[in-house]
Amino acid sequence: MGIWLGPNGIEVEALVVNDRPCLRVTRLVGGRRTLVADCADVQEVSRYVDLSQLVLADTEERERFSHVTA
């Protein structure tokens, strides 16, 4: 699925949890990725990050952060 990066270490990942679509919002803090929220829709994500500041992560960025888990 897709991964978007935002300011201040924010990452939004589209995934499926319990057979339902989910947008997982995490933040990189002190070298560790911490869960902010699991959101049902984009409107809910907008509570945690300005959507206009999100950029789609390319393959290189995904590989760089693949060792960091929520």
Secondary structure, DSSP 8 states (H G I E B T S, - for coil): --EEE-GGGEEEEEEEETTEEEEEEEEEETTEEEEEEEESSHHHHTTTS-GGG-EE--HHHHHHHTT---
